[in-house]
Amino acid sequence: MKQLILGNEAVARGLYEAGCSFVSSYPGTPSTEITEAVAKYPEVYAEWAPNEKVAMEAAFGAALAGRRSFCGMKHVGLNVAADPLFTISYTGVNAGMVIGVADDAGMHSSQNEQDSRHYARAAKIPMLEPSDSAEALAFAKLAYQLSEQFDTPVLLKMCTRVSHSQSVVETGERVEVTKEYQKDIAKYVMMPGNAKKRHPVVEARTKALIAYAETADINRVEAGTDNSIGIITSSTAYQYVKEVCGDTYPVLKLGMIWPMPVEKIKAFAASVEKLVIVEELDGFIECHCRDLGIDCVGKENFSNIDELMPLTVASKLAEVWEVGAKLDAAIPPRPPVMCAGCPHRGLFYTLKKNKLTVLGDIGCYTLGAVAPLAAVDSVICMGASVSGLHGFSKSQQGAMDNKTVAVIGDSTFMHSGITGLVNMAYNESNATVIIVDNSITGMTGHQQNPTTGFNLKGDPCAKIDLETLCRAVGIKRVRVIDPYNLAECDAVIKEELAANEPSVIISRRPCALLKYVKHKKPLTVDADKCVGCKACMKIGCPAISIIDGKAKVDSTQCVGCGVCEQLCKFGALQGAKEE
C-alpha cells in the first residue's frame, strides 16, 4: 500500500517491517516522531529512557538478547551516548541494532550544528543516509540486514528536512527476526585483553564494508547529458541538486555515507571534467575524495555554515559554473517566544528583577534568554546549568552566592542534572538550583518522562518524586513554589539565596498547552485605568500588546494566568471574577 508520510514515520514503519521488537530513545527534535510512531505498533516494545546513553545501552542489551533493537536521538544526544557507541563498535551485536541520529543543520531547535557523520568514521560504524521517506523506510530495513551481516551497530542518519517532510512510501509486511543468545566473554566483555583482540576485527569489518559500498544499490550513479560537471551528493542536498539541475549533469548519490566506496568514486570522477561536491555542513565527502587524490570543488563554494536550500545550490552553481539560475528570496524572521501562560515566564521575570546571574539549560525555558526577559546568562548542554553553577559559585569564592542560580527543567534534570546536584551536595556548593517542573517534556512536543507518572504509551508507571530525590542526594533545603505567584517566587528565591548551603527550588506549574490543564477566562483591560506605562510588556507575553498607547489583551491567546495582572499598579488588567 502506498502512503504519504513523514520521514520519521517512514523510519518507524521500516523498523516495524524489519522485525524490530525493542525501542528505547530520548526525545529530541528532529528525531522524536520516530519513537512516537513506532510505539503505536503493539508488536514493538517502546520506551522513553532518561537519557540517550541509557537508551543506547538498553538497545544493546536487547540486541545481545537476540532481539532487533533501535535507539533514537538528535545529534547532540549522540554526544551523550558516545561512550557506549565506541565500545559497541568493538563488541558487535547479536541481533541487529540500529541507532537513529537526526542532525539539525540550520539549528532550528539546537544549540550547535555538529555533523554526525564524523561519529561514523571515528567509531568505525557504517552509516546510512536517506534522502526522502521512501528511502527512510528502505534504509531502516537494510540497516538491520547490514548490522547482522557485518556484526555491527548501524547508524541511520536523518536530518530536519528529511525527518519532517512527506513523500510517498510503499509499505510491506512485518518479518519476525530473533537470534539465540550465547555467552561469549571474549566478544562482549571489553576488558583490555579482549578489546585488543576485537580492534583488528573492526578494521577487517571496515574493509568488508568498503567492498560492499562499491556495488551497493544505495550508492548509485545517475547519468546526465553533459559530463562537463559531475556532482557527488547525499541526503537533502541530493534533492536540491536534482531540483536545480534535473538530469543535465551526472550525479553520484551516496546512500551509505560511511564507509564510502573508493573505486566507484574514482571511476565517477574520471568520467567528468569537473567534480563538484554538494553536501550540508562539513566537507565530509570532499575530504574523502581529496584523500583519494581526486581534485574536486566543495566547501570553498558551499559553506559549512547553515543548511543548504535549493536557492543556495542554484545560486552557487550559477555564480561559479553558470549552472541553473541565481535566485534571491527574503524570508521574514520569526523569533521564538514562550507561549501565553507559560509557567516559566513569571519565574524568569522574578530572576531578572532581582538582577541574578542565571545559568540555563536545554528546554522551553531556554527562551528566558530572549528579550524582553533576557534573564539567562549561559546555555551549554543538558545538565550543564547545575554543574556550571557549582563551578561558577566555587570560583567566585562566595562573592556571588546570593546572586547566582541554575534553572533546569524536570525532564532535563532527570536526563543529566542529578549528578550535578550530587556534586553540589558532596562538595558543599553554596548555591541554589531551580527545577522548573512543567509536568512534561515540553520543547520536543509533550513526551512523558520519569517525573510524570506515565510511560511512552500513556500507561501509569512509577513516578519519581523530585522533592524526595533532591533530599536523598544530600540537599536539605527543598522548596516548592507556584511561578504564577510573583510575590511567592520573589520571597522564596531571596530566602534560599540567603541560606548558607545548597538548596533546590521546584517551580511547579503544568505546561499551559497540556490538554488536561483548565484555564481561566482571558483577562480584560480597563482602558480608563491604563496609563500606557508598559509594565505588562516586561514579561514578553504574546497575548499582550500596546495599541494606541493602551494595553490590549488577545483573548484568543490569553489563558488567564494573571501574571501581568500582578504587574499593573493601576488595576487596568483584570481577571475574571470567580463565580
C-alpha positions as a printed NumPy array, in Angstrom:
array([[  0.   ,   0.   ,   0.   ],
       [  1.285,   3.473,  -0.893],
       [  1.106,   6.246,   1.696],
       [  2.243,   9.852,   2.051],
       [  4.087,  10.023,   5.38 ],
       [  6.783,  11.906,   7.253],
       [ 10.36 ,  10.726,   7.041],
       [ 10.373,   9.901,  10.747],
       [  7.166,   7.898,  10.415],
       [  8.735,   6.071,   7.492],
       [ 11.7  ,   5.079,   9.664],
       [  9.263,   3.771,  12.265],
       [  7.478,   1.745,   9.598],
       [ 10.813,   0.372,   8.445],
       [ 11.662,  -0.683,  11.985],
       [  8.322,  -2.413,  12.282],
       [  8.603,  -4.243,   8.972],
       [ 12.172,  -5.324,   9.767],
       [ 11.008,  -7.1  ,  12.91 ],
       [ 12.402,  -4.641,  15.448],
       [ 10.934,  -5.534,  18.82 ],
       [ 12.714,  -3.182,  21.259],
       [ 12.985,   0.62 ,  21.07 ],
       [ 14.493,   2.936,  23.675],
       [ 15.034,   6.628,  22.951],
       [ 15.208,  10.092,  24.44 ],
       [ 13.085,  12.73 ,  22.672],
       [ 14.995,  15.338,  20.71 ],
       [ 13.917,  17.355,  17.691],
       [ 14.046,  16.356,  14.869],
       [ 14.168,  12.652,  15.88 ],
       [ 11.227,  12.432,  18.296],
       [  8.467,  11.214,  15.98 ],
       [ 10.334,   8.006,  15.101],
       [  9.821,   6.6  ,  18.566],
       [  6.338,   8.068,  18.972],
       [  5.263,   6.429,  15.707],
       [  6.824,   3.021,  16.336],
       [  5.203,   2.911,  19.794],
       [  1.837,   2.608,  18.052],
       [  2.712,  -0.877,  16.814],
       [  1.729,  -3.4  ,  19.505],
       [  4.441,  -5.832,  18.378],
       [  7.157,  -3.337,  19.376],
       [  8.122,  -2.57 ,  22.954],
       [  8.942,   1.161,  23.064],
       [ 10.032,   3.438,  25.895],
       [ 11.439,   6.839,  26.733],
       [ 14.753,   6.471,  28.543],
       [ 16.07 ,   9.128,  30.968],
       [ 18.862,   9.98 ,  28.511],
       [ 20.495,   8.81 ,  25.277],
       [ 23.284,   6.862,  26.958],
       [ 20.76 ,   4.758,  28.83 ],
       [ 18.72 ,   4.317,  25.631],
       [ 21.712,   3.027,  23.662],
       [ 22.81 ,   0.68 ,  26.424],
       [ 19.276,  -0.694,  26.727],
       [ 19.059,  -1.191,  22.96 ],
       [ 22.391,  -3.018,  23.035],
       [ 21.089,  -5.275,  25.815],
       [ 18.061,  -6.169,  23.708],
       [ 20.252,  -6.892,  20.663],
       [ 22.537,  -9.013,  22.826],
       [ 19.499, -10.984,  23.991],
       [ 18.632, -11.742,  20.353],
       [ 16.009,  -9.131,  19.502],
       [ 16.353,  -6.482,  16.818],
       [ 16.552,  -3.121,  18.565],
       [ 16.623,   0.607,  17.918],
       [ 17.537,   3.742,  19.829],
       [ 16.847,   7.25 ,  18.527],
       [ 18.221,  10.68 ,  19.368],
       [ 19.18 ,  14.036,  17.915],
       [ 22.756,  14.912,  17.03 ],
       [ 23.705,  16.333,  20.426],
       [ 22.164,  13.26 ,  22.035],
       [ 24.758,  11.155,  20.259],
       [ 27.38 ,  13.037,  22.278],
       [ 25.732,  11.715,  25.441],
       [ 25.666,   8.181,  24.023],
       [ 29.206,   8.27 ,  22.621],
       [ 30.629,   6.223,  25.49 ],
       [ 28.726,   3.005,  24.689],
       [ 28.791,   3.756,  20.947],
       [ 32.545,   3.367,  20.578],
       [ 32.674,   0.17 ,  22.611],
       [ 29.655,  -1.474,  20.964],
       [ 31.553,  -0.981,  17.709],
       [ 34.165,  -3.359,  19.154],
       [ 31.775,  -5.942,  20.588],
       [ 29.464,  -6.079,  17.621],
       [ 25.921,  -7.326,  18.084],
       [ 23.848, -10.477,  18.173],
       [ 20.538,  -9.447,  16.648],
       [ 20.565,  -6.273,  14.551],
       [ 20.927,  -2.912,  16.266],
       [ 20.138,   0.397,  14.559],
       [ 20.993,   3.802,  16.014],
       [ 18.928,   6.677,  14.666],
       [ 20.528,  10.112,  14.819],
       [ 18.868,  13.23 ,  13.414],
       [ 21.043,  16.234,  12.59 ],
       [ 19.722,  19.775,  12.712],
       [ 21.557,  21.763,  10.044],
       [ 20.357,  25.338,  10.418],
       [ 19.889,  24.847,  14.172],
       [ 16.102,  25.1  ,  14.061],
       [ 15.935,  23.739,  17.613],
       [ 19.507,  23.038,  18.702],
       [ 22.441,  24.676,  20.441],
       [ 25.02 ,  23.637,  17.874],
       [ 25.277,  22.476,  14.271],
       [ 27.524,  19.426,  14.526],
       [ 27.844,  16.9  ,  11.716],
       [ 27.159,  13.354,  12.956],
       [ 28.928,  11.746,  10.02 ],
       [ 32.19 ,  12.23 ,  11.914],
       [ 30.922,   9.818,  14.578],
       [ 30.525,   7.074,  11.985],
       [ 34.124,   7.453,  10.869],
       [ 35.504,   7.869,  14.413],
       [ 33.596,   4.893,  15.843],
       [ 34.144,   2.853,  12.637],
       [ 30.44 ,   2.123,  12.287],
       [ 28.52 ,   2.127,   8.982],
       [ 26.101,   4.995,   8.426],
       [ 23.162,   5.124,   6.021],
       [ 21.67 ,   8.466,   4.977],
       [ 18.232,   8.543,   3.302],
       [ 17.064,  11.494,   1.221],
       [ 13.284,  11.004,   1.412],
       [ 10.598,   8.981,   3.19 ],
       [ 10.785,   6.015,   0.794],
       [ 14.499,   5.669,   1.427],
       [ 13.966,   6.205,   5.16 ],
       [ 11.765,   3.111,   5.249],
       [ 14.003,   1.057,   2.967],
       [ 17.241,   2.087,   4.677],
       [ 15.85 ,   1.242,   8.124],
       [ 15.185,  -2.306,   6.91 ],
       [ 18.541,  -2.516,   5.157],
       [ 20.303,  -1.31 ,   8.308],
       [ 19.243,  -4.462,  10.152],
       [ 20.5  ,  -6.67 ,   7.346],
       [ 23.872,  -4.932,   7.373],
       [ 24.005,  -4.996,  11.173],
       [ 23.67 ,  -8.758,  11.268],
       [ 25.708,  -9.421,   8.119],
       [ 28.699,  -7.392,   9.311],
       [ 28.204,  -7.827,  13.076],
       [ 27.951,  -4.145,  13.856],
       [ 25.522,  -1.498,  15.036],
       [ 24.428,   0.707,  12.136],
       [ 23.847,   4.439,  12.264],
       [ 20.817,   5.758,  10.375],
       [ 21.307,   9.489,   9.848],
       [ 18.26 ,  11.661,   9.395],
       [ 18.083,  15.455,   9.297],
       [ 15.404,  18.066,   9.875],
       [ 14.272,  18.296,   6.252],
       [ 14.029,  14.528,   5.692],
       [ 12.552,  13.866,   9.138],
       [  9.823,  16.497,   8.79 ],
       [  8.948,  16.327,   5.096],
       [  6.482,  13.95 ,   3.478],
       [  6.845,  11.74 ,   0.445],
       [  5.237,   8.579,  -0.88 ],
       [  6.257,   5.197,   0.505],
       [  5.073,   1.688,  -0.223],
       [  4.568,  -0.326,   2.927],
       [  5.138,  -4.05 ,   3.351],
       [  4.558,  -6.783,   5.888],
       [  6.413,  -7.392,   9.142],
       [  9.017, -10.149,   9.299],
       [  9.817, -11.511,  12.758],
       [ 13.53 , -11.984,  13.441],
       [ 15.097, -13.411,  16.588],
       [ 18.55 , -14.714,  17.438],
       [ 19.622, -17.136,  20.142],
       [ 21.721, -15.666,  22.922],
       [ 25.041, -17.388,  23.565],
       [ 27.531, -16.387,  26.239],
       [ 30.76 , -15.121,  24.667],
       [ 33.12 , -13.442,  27.116],
       [ 35.846, -12.767,  24.552],
       [ 33.369, -10.893,  22.325],
       [ 31.276,  -8.95 ,  24.788],
       [ 33.443,  -8.319,  27.875],
       [ 35.592,  -5.358,  26.898],
       [ 38.432,  -5.538,  29.361],
       [ 41.781,  -4.655,  27.748],
       [ 42.853,  -8.193,  26.885],
       [ 39.653,  -8.876,  24.975],
       [ 39.341,  -5.389,  23.481],
       [ 42.814,  -5.622,  21.915],
       [ 41.673,  -8.697,  20.017],
       [ 38.458,  -7.015,  18.872],
       [ 40.141,  -3.98 ,  17.286],
       [ 41.551,  -5.983,  14.339],
       [ 38.061,  -7.401,  13.826],
       [ 36.704,  -3.859,  13.472],
       [ 39.377,  -2.927,  10.919],
       [ 38.654,  -6.044,   8.862],
       [ 34.935,  -5.237,   9.031],
       [ 35.575,  -1.749,   7.664],
       [ 37.407,  -3.203,   4.658],
       [ 34.498,  -5.572,   4.045],
       [ 32.036,  -2.676,   4.278],
       [ 34.054,  -0.641,   1.751],
       [ 33.847,  -3.581,  -0.643],
       [ 30.083,  -3.684,  -0.069],
       [ 29.827,   0.064,  -0.71 ],
       [ 31.413,  -0.372,  -4.155],
       [ 28.464,  -2.34 ,  -5.505],
       [ 25.593,  -1.417,  -3.167],
       [ 22.481,  -0.171,  -4.945],
       [ 22.135,   2.666,  -2.435],
       [ 25.299,   4.233,  -3.889],
       [ 24.085,   4.909,  -7.401],
       [ 25.272,   6.834, -10.431],
       [ 22.579,   8.764, -12.287],
       [ 23.632,   9.58 , -15.839],
       [ 23.433,  13.084, -17.304],
       [ 23.592,  14.582, -20.775],
       [ 26.512,  16.922, -20.022],
       [ 29.672,  15.499, -18.436],
       [ 31.386,  18.866, -18.06 ],
       [ 30.328,  18.715, -14.423],
       [ 29.698,  15.73 , -12.166],
       [ 28.171,  16.044,  -8.695],
       [ 28.602,  13.793,  -5.655],
       [ 25.956,  14.373,  -3.014],
       [ 23.661,  12.769,  -0.431],
       [ 20.596,  13.336,   1.779],
       [ 18.623,  16.547,   1.21 ],
       [ 21.478,  18.045,  -0.803],
       [ 20.705,  15.394,  -3.417],
       [ 17.116,  16.617,  -3.655],
       [ 18.272,  20.2  ,  -4.129],
       [ 20.784,  19.213,  -6.816],
       [ 18.104,  17.325,  -8.762],
       [ 15.652,  20.199,  -8.383],
       [ 18.18 ,  22.679,  -9.744],
       [ 19.945,  20.57 , -12.377],
       [ 17.43 ,  17.889, -13.304],
       [ 19.097,  15.201, -15.44 ],
       [ 21.567,  17.533, -17.113],
       [ 24.643,  16.521, -15.114],
       [ 25.655,  13.069, -13.856],
       [ 25.209,  12.538, -10.119],
       [ 26.734,  10.006,  -7.735],
       [ 24.185,   9.731,  -4.956],
       [ 25.608,   8.181,  -1.793],
       [ 23.151,   6.335,   0.435],
       [ 25.9  ,   4.785,   2.556],
       [ 27.817,   7.803,   3.77 ],
       [ 30.368,   5.752,   5.727],
       [ 32.387,   3.908,   4.779],
       [ 32.339,   5.368,   1.271],
       [ 33.381,   3.483,  -1.867],
       [ 36.812,   4.101,  -3.347],
       [ 36.855,   2.689,  -6.861],
       [ 33.315,   3.836,  -7.588],
       [ 34.184,   7.429,  -6.703],
       [ 37.431,   7.291,  -8.703],
       [ 35.597,   5.994, -11.758],
       [ 32.891,   8.648, -11.462],
       [ 35.467,  11.42 , -11.088],
       [ 37.296,  10.181, -14.175],
       [ 34.09 ,  10.297, -16.225],
       [ 33.52 ,  14.054, -15.742],
       [ 35.563,  17.156, -16.455],
       [ 34.977,  18.848, -13.088],
       [ 33.868,  17.191,  -9.871],
       [ 31.612,  19.169,  -7.524],
       [ 30.694,  18.018,  -4.007],
       [ 27.375,  19.322,  -2.663],
       [ 26.797,  18.399,   0.976],
       [ 25.487,  20.011,   4.137],
       [ 27.791,  21.221,   6.889],
       [ 31.339,  19.834,   6.851],
       [ 33.271,  18.713,   3.776],
       [ 32.972,  15.058,   4.731],
       [ 32.619,  13.603,   1.222],
       [ 35.03 ,  16.224,  -0.058],
       [ 37.774,  15.179,   2.378],
       [ 37.309,  11.542,   1.369],
       [ 37.723,  12.472,  -2.291],
       [ 40.814,  14.553,  -1.586],
       [ 42.301,  11.677,   0.443],
       [ 41.913,   9.586,  -2.709],
       [ 43.892,  12.194,  -4.638],
       [ 40.858,  13.446,  -6.548],
       [ 40.643,  17.117,  -7.486],
       [ 37.227,  18.472,  -6.572],
       [ 35.329,  21.631,  -5.659],
       [ 33.382,  21.776,  -2.415],
       [ 33.36 ,  23.924,   0.67 ],
       [ 35.172,  26.836,  -0.931],
       [ 31.846,  27.475,  -2.671],
       [ 29.266,  25.715,  -0.483],
       [ 29.527,  26.936,   3.101],
       [ 29.819,  24.604,   6.082],
       [ 27.557,  27.007,   7.991],
       [ 23.752,  26.637,   7.968],
       [ 21.642,  24.239,   5.942],
       [ 21.53 ,  24.224,   2.172],
       [ 18.412,  25.188,   0.25 ],
       [ 17.509,  24.87 ,  -3.442],
       [ 18.063,  28.621,  -3.779],
       [ 21.533,  28.277,  -2.264],
       [ 22.51 ,  25.454,  -4.583],
       [ 21.101,  27.245,  -7.62 ],
       [ 22.813,  30.483,  -6.687],
       [ 26.238,  28.922,  -6.145],
       [ 26.119,  26.82 ,  -9.277],
       [ 25.058,  29.848, -11.313],
       [ 27.648,  32.084,  -9.701],
       [ 30.637,  29.803, -10.234],
       [ 29.74 ,  27.482, -13.107],
       [ 26.779,  29.215, -14.774],
       [ 24.571,  26.246, -13.969],
       [ 20.939,  26.872, -13.045],
       [ 19.675,  30.314, -12.074],
       [ 20.831,  32.711,  -9.403],
       [ 17.849,  33.483,  -7.212],
       [ 17.228,  35.56 ,  -4.124],
       [ 14.388,  35.267,  -1.66 ],
       [ 13.967,  37.064,   1.635],
       [ 12.117,  35.208,   4.368],
       [ 10.829,  37.308,   7.266],
       [ 12.273,  36.227,  10.636],
       [ 10.054,  34.536,  13.199],
       [ 11.69 ,  34.808,  16.623],
       [ 10.844,  32.122,  19.196],
       [  8.825,  33.087,  22.241],
       [  7.366,  31.389,  25.299],
       [  3.668,  30.632,  24.886],
       [  0.967,  32.713,  26.519],
       [  0.504,  31.397,  30.037],
       [  3.888,  29.643,  30.075],
       [  4.685,  28.883,  33.736],
       [  8.342,  29.811,  33.199],
       [  7.548,  33.447,  32.441],
       [  6.813,  34.584,  35.998],
       [  9.921,  32.857,  37.304],
       [ 12.238,  34.486,  34.78 ],
       [ 10.654,  37.874,  35.382],
       [ 11.474,  37.478,  39.082],
       [ 15.051,  36.393,  38.361],
       [ 15.592,  39.392,  36.11 ],
       [ 14.004,  41.787,  38.582],
       [ 16.477,  40.62 ,  41.213],
       [ 19.372,  41.021,  38.737],
       [ 20.549,  37.448,  39.233],
       [ 23.089,  35.58 ,  37.154],
       [ 21.218,  32.616,  35.685],
       [ 22.894,  29.509,  34.288],
       [ 20.32 ,  27.983,  31.973],
       [ 19.734,  24.622,  30.352],
       [ 18.087,  22.93 ,  27.363],
       [ 14.312,  23.192,  27.033],
       [ 11.461,  25.688,  26.655],
       [ 12.95 ,  27.722,  29.471],
       [ 15.979,  28.491,  27.279],
       [ 13.657,  31.146,  25.843],
       [ 14.133,  33.012,  29.102],
       [ 17.21 ,  34.419,  27.336],
       [ 15.026,  36.17 ,  24.745],
       [ 14.085,  39.853,  25.142],
       [ 12.392,  41.404,  26.99 ],
       [ 13.175,  38.909,  29.784],
       [ 16.831,  38.36 ,  28.765],
       [ 17.304,  36.59 ,  32.09 ],
       [ 19.668,  33.735,  31.108],
       [ 23.463,  34.094,  31.082],
       [ 24.583,  30.739,  29.625],
       [ 23.195,  27.601,  27.947],
       [ 25.607,  24.789,  27.032],
       [ 24.091,  21.303,  27.088],
       [ 21.726,  19.071,  29.03 ],
       [ 22.544,  19.307,  32.737],
       [ 25.29 ,  21.913,  32.356],
       [ 23.351,  24.517,  34.352],
       [ 23.763,  22.603,  37.617],
       [ 27.389,  21.608,  37.109],
       [ 28.205,  25.072,  35.794],
       [ 26.567,  26.724,  38.795],
       [ 28.823,  24.741,  41.111],
       [ 31.973,  25.797,  39.254],
       [ 30.8  ,  29.403,  38.973],
       [ 29.99 ,  29.604,  42.664],
       [ 33.213,  27.965,  43.837],
       [ 35.4  ,  30.092,  41.583],
       [ 33.816,  33.283,  42.912],
       [ 34.757,  32.227,  46.474],
       [ 31.393,  33.24 ,  47.845],
       [ 31.166,  36.618,  46.12 ],
       [ 28.164,  35.513,  44.021],
       [ 26.482,  33.098,  46.452],
       [ 23.35 ,  35.217,  46.798],
       [ 23.276,  36.366,  43.191],
       [ 23.509,  33.183,  41.063],
       [ 21.105,  30.339,  40.322],
       [ 20.761,  27.446,  37.887],
       [ 17.496,  26.788,  36.043],
       [ 16.768,  23.295,  34.691],
       [ 13.596,  21.509,  33.563],
       [ 12.152,  18.385,  35.161],
       [ 12.944,  16.147,  32.174],
       [ 16.405,  17.654,  31.723],
       [ 17.086,  17.211,  35.424],
       [ 16.308,  13.507,  35.098],
       [ 18.415,  13.343,  31.928],
       [ 21.656,  14.694,  33.356],
       [ 21.053,  17.158,  36.152],
       [ 21.033,  14.706,  39.059],
       [ 24.771,  14.03 ,  39.001],
       [ 25.473,  17.769,  39.037],
       [ 23.269,  18.15 ,  42.097],
       [ 25.082,  15.237,  43.768],
       [ 28.322,  17.118,  43.098],
       [ 26.908,  20.267,  44.681],
       [ 25.841,  18.395,  47.804],
       [ 29.049,  16.36 ,  48.043],
       [ 31.362,  19.334,  47.553],
       [ 29.183,  21.714,  49.58 ],
       [ 28.364,  24.316,  46.976],
       [ 26.559,  27.311,  48.433],
       [ 24.154,  27.836,  45.531],
       [ 20.518,  27.409,  44.508],
       [ 19.155,  25.188,  41.748],
       [ 15.675,  25.929,  40.397],
       [ 13.915,  22.958,  38.787],
       [ 11.15 ,  24.251,  36.512],
       [  8.664,  21.405,  36.697],
       [  6.046,  21.811,  33.971],
       [  4.928,  18.173,  34.323],
       [  6.026,  17.145,  30.823],
       [  8.901,  17.248,  28.324],
       [  7.773,  20.475,  26.7  ],
       [ 10.071,  21.648,  23.916],
       [ 10.005,  18.384,  21.951],
       [  6.224,  18.053,  21.954],
       [  4.884,  16.794,  25.292],
       [  6.602,  13.469,  25.849],
       [  6.351,  11.717,  29.194],
       [  9.379,  11.461,  31.48 ],
       [ 10.195,   9.734,  34.786],
       [  8.59 ,  12.552,  36.814],
       [  5.167,  12.47 ,  35.122],
       [  3.894,   9.068,  36.294],
       [  3.138,   7.811,  32.78 ],
       [  5.211,   5.874,  30.235],
       [  5.511,   6.373,  26.478],
       [  2.246,   4.576,  25.777],
       [  0.397,   6.645,  28.396],
       [  0.11 ,   3.856,  30.943],
       [  0.57 ,   4.668,  34.649],
       [  4.05 ,   3.883,  35.955],
       [  6.48 ,   4.734,  38.749],
       [  6.631,   8.492,  39.344],
       [  9.897,   9.993,  40.558],
       [  9.28 ,  12.422,  43.408],
       [ 11.604,  15.363,  42.829],
       [ 11.488,  16.605,  46.419],
       [ 12.414,  13.19 ,  47.823],
       [ 15.1  ,  12.677,  45.191],
       [ 16.762,  16.016,  45.954],
       [ 16.793,  15.282,  49.672],
       [ 18.133,  11.792,  49.031],
       [ 21.251,  13.137,  47.322],
       [ 22.014,  15.398,  50.267],
       [ 20.04 ,  18.634,  49.716],
       [ 18.362,  19.617,  52.976],
       [ 16.584,  22.76 ,  51.758],
       [ 13.913,  21.922,  49.139],
       [ 11.092,  24.391,  48.45 ],
       [  8.134,  24.312,  46.038],
       [  6.674,  27.485,  44.505],
       [  3.952,  28.449,  42.041],
       [  5.517,  30.581,  39.269],
       [  2.186,  32.301,  38.664],
       [  2.53 ,  33.81 ,  42.158],
       [  5.171,  36.518,  41.728],
       [  5.276,  37.516,  45.402],
       [  5.881,  33.915,  46.459],
       [  8.578,  33.484,  43.806],
       [ 10.377,  36.604,  44.936],
       [ 10.25 ,  35.752,  48.638],
       [ 11.369,  32.127,  48.336],
       [ 14.2  ,  32.883,  45.917],
       [ 15.569,  35.555,  48.255],
       [ 15.305,  33.223,  51.255],
       [ 17.146,  30.357,  49.535],
       [ 19.87 ,  32.592,  48.154],
       [ 20.447,  33.922,  51.668],
       [ 20.867,  30.398,  53.097],
       [ 24.471,  29.284,  53.642],
       [ 24.11 ,  25.842,  51.997],
       [ 22.991,  24.276,  48.718],
       [ 19.262,  24.405,  48.077],
       [ 16.651,  23.476,  45.488],
       [ 13.539,  25.373,  44.496],
       [ 10.945,  23.489,  42.46 ],
       [  8.896,  25.896,  40.357],
       [  5.838,  23.744,  39.708],
       [  3.037,  24.53 ,  37.29 ],
       [  1.971,  22.331,  34.317],
       [  2.607,  23.466,  30.756],
       [ -0.189,  25.74 ,  29.57 ],
       [ -0.573,  23.696,  26.379],
       [ -1.359,  20.389,  28.097],
       [ -4.841,  19.275,  27.174],
       [ -5.885,  18.492,  30.735],
       [ -4.97 ,  21.952,  32.054],
       [ -8.087,  24.006,  32.705],
       [ -7.549,  27.706,  32.055],
       [ -9.282,  30.729,  33.467],
       [-11.093,  33.213,  31.277],
       [ -8.948,  35.745,  29.397],
       [ -8.062,  38.968,  31.166],
       [ -9.599,  42.262,  30.092],
       [ -8.201,  45.792,  30.06 ],
       [ -9.932,  48.748,  31.652],
       [ -8.855,  51.426,  29.174],
       [ -9.746,  54.204,  31.61 ],
       [ -7.258,  52.866,  34.174],
       [ -4.491,  52.006,  31.701],
       [ -1.86 ,  54.764,  31.579],
       [  0.309,  53.121,  28.933],
       [  3.237,  52.513,  31.303],
       [  4.029,  49.217,  29.523],
       [  4.847,  47.405,  32.767],
       [  2.805,  44.474,  31.48 ],
       [  5.071,  44.242,  28.433],
       [  8.105,  43.397,  30.562],
       [  7.122,  39.713,  30.727],
       [  7.068,  39.309,  26.936],
       [  3.69 ,  37.597,  26.756],
       [  2.481,  37.243,  23.142],
       [ -1.112,  37.815,  24.283],
       [ -0.352,  41.404,  25.332],
       [  0.322,  44.335,  23.014],
       [  0.156,  48.13 ,  23.092],
       [ -2.278,  49.698,  20.65 ],
       [ -2.845,  53.455,  20.558],
       [ -0.97 ,  53.823,  23.819],
       [ -3.118,  51.333,  25.716],
       [ -2.608,  47.698,  26.699],
       [ -4.523,  45.18 ,  24.607],
       [ -5.112,  41.515,  25.511],
       [ -5.637,  38.978,  22.734],
       [ -8.478,  36.853,  24.101],
       [ -7.645,  34.027,  21.661],
       [ -4.234,  33.549,  23.312],
       [ -4.696,  34.644,  26.933],
       [ -5.173,  31.774,  29.395],
       [ -5.894,  33.964,  32.396],
       [ -2.686,  33.137,  34.275],
       [ -2.772,  36.538,  35.98 ],
       [  0.973,  37.242,  35.919],
       [  0.528,  40.502,  34.031],
       [ -2.265,  41.499,  36.401],
       [  0.222,  41.422,  39.289],
       [  2.483,  43.876,  37.435],
       [ -0.14 ,  46.542,  36.83 ],
       [ -0.096,  49.137,  39.616],
       [ -3.224,  50.809,  38.303],
       [ -5.574,  47.811,  38.228],
       [ -6.106,  48.115,  34.488],
       [ -5.607,  44.404,  33.823],
       [ -8.481,  42.494,  35.323],
       [ -9.035,  38.776,  35.649],
       [-12.467,  37.215,  35.514],
       [-14.149,  37.064,  38.897],
       [-14.718,  33.628,  40.415],
       [-18.341,  32.533,  40.149]])
